[in-house]
Amino acid sequence: MGDIKEIKSVPVVPFALITGAVLAVVTLIMGIIMTIFTASILAMVPSDAISTAGFSGAFSAVFFIIVWPIMAFIGGFIMYAILALIYNLLAPKIGGIKLELE
């Protein structure tokens, strides 16, 4: 049995950066899958219907592979920075997370 350590505080910016980056990578992987799925669906739709709707495979690729991960990083950074701040406020009062380390 190892030592039990308590996380008393979390550095806000490093925590928000790494969790935002992980969220962006996961979103990028999901975006690639969504792009493949969208492209396969659009391949079955007649081309005149796509131009009428104003939606194209290139638009979906740019959105899912570029815009979506950037938005996920920014949103994740803000969300996890707020989460770290709340943790740092509550941990001294309630007690931090306890980990058993060997």
C-alpha distance (Angstrom), angle and dihedral (degrees) to the residues before:
residue distance angle dihedral
M1 . . .
G2 3.81 . .
D3 3.75 135.2 .
I4 3.79 118.3 -71.1
K5 3.81 111.8 -131.0
E6 3.78 127.6 -173.9
I7 3.80 124.6 -142.0
K8 3.79 101.2 -132.9
S9 3.80 97.6 176.0
V10 3.78 140.4 -0.1
P11 3.83 122.6 -138.1
V12 3.81 101.2 -117.7
V13 3.82 104.0 -148.4
P14 3.84 98.8 42.6
F15 3.81 90.8 45.4
A16 3.81 92.2 48.5
L17 3.82 91.9 45.5
I18 3.78 96.3 51.6
T19 3.80 95.7 42.3
G20 3.80 91.0 45.5
A21 3.81 90.1 50.0
V22 3.81 92.3 48.8
L23 3.80 89.6 49.0
A24 3.82 90.2 50.2
V25 3.83 91.9 51.3
V26 3.80 92.3 48.6
T27 3.81 89.5 47.6
L28 3.81 90.3 49.3
I29 3.81 90.3 54.3
M30 3.80 90.0 47.6
G31 3.81 89.2 47.0
I32 3.78 92.0 54.8
I33 3.80 90.1 50.5
M34 3.82 90.9 47.1
T35 3.81 90.9 49.2
I36 3.79 91.7 52.7
F37 3.81 90.5 46.6
T38 3.83 92.7 47.1
A39 3.80 92.2 46.6
S40 3.79 91.1 51.8
I41 3.82 91.3 49.6
L42 3.82 92.2 46.6
A43 3.80 90.0 50.4
M44 3.80 88.5 64.3
V45 3.82 94.6 49.8
P46 3.82 119.0 85.8
S47 3.81 111.8 -105.1
D48 3.82 94.8 -123.3
A49 3.83 90.1 57.6
I50 3.80 91.0 53.0
S51 3.80 93.5 50.7
T52 3.81 90.5 47.9
A53 3.81 91.4 52.3
G54 3.82 91.3 48.0
F55 3.79 92.2 -130.2
S56 3.77 124.0 124.0
G57 3.76 138.1 178.0
A58 3.80 90.3 -116.6
F59 3.79 91.0 56.9
S60 3.78 92.2 50.4
A61 3.81 91.5 46.8
V62 3.81 92.4 51.7
F63 3.79 91.5 45.7
F64 3.81 98.4 45.2
I65 3.82 97.7 39.4
I66 3.82 102.6 35.0
V67 3.81 113.3 15.8
W68 3.81 99.0 36.9
P69 3.87 96.0 54.5
I70 3.83 91.3 45.5
M71 3.80 90.8 51.3
A72 3.82 89.7 46.0
F73 3.81 90.9 52.2
I74 3.80 93.8 48.9
G75 3.80 93.8 43.7
G76 3.81 92.1 43.4
F77 3.80 92.1 48.3
I78 3.81 91.6 52.8
M79 3.81 93.9 42.6
Y80 3.81 95.5 48.0
A81 3.82 92.8 43.0
I82 3.81 88.5 56.2
L83 3.81 89.7 45.3
A84 3.83 91.1 52.2
L85 3.81 91.2 48.5
I86 3.80 91.4 51.0
Y87 3.82 90.6 46.9
N88 3.81 90.6 51.1
L89 3.81 90.0 51.5
L90 3.81 95.6 46.8
A91 3.82 102.7 36.8
P92 3.83 95.7 73.9
K93 3.81 91.1 49.1
I94 3.81 101.2 40.7
G95 3.78 101.9 21.0
G96 3.77 130.0 -100.0
I97 3.76 132.1 -99.0
K98 3.80 111.5 -72.0
L99 3.80 119.5 -141.3
E100 3.77 128.9 -172.3
L101 3.81 109.7 -137.7
E102 3.77 127.0 -171.3
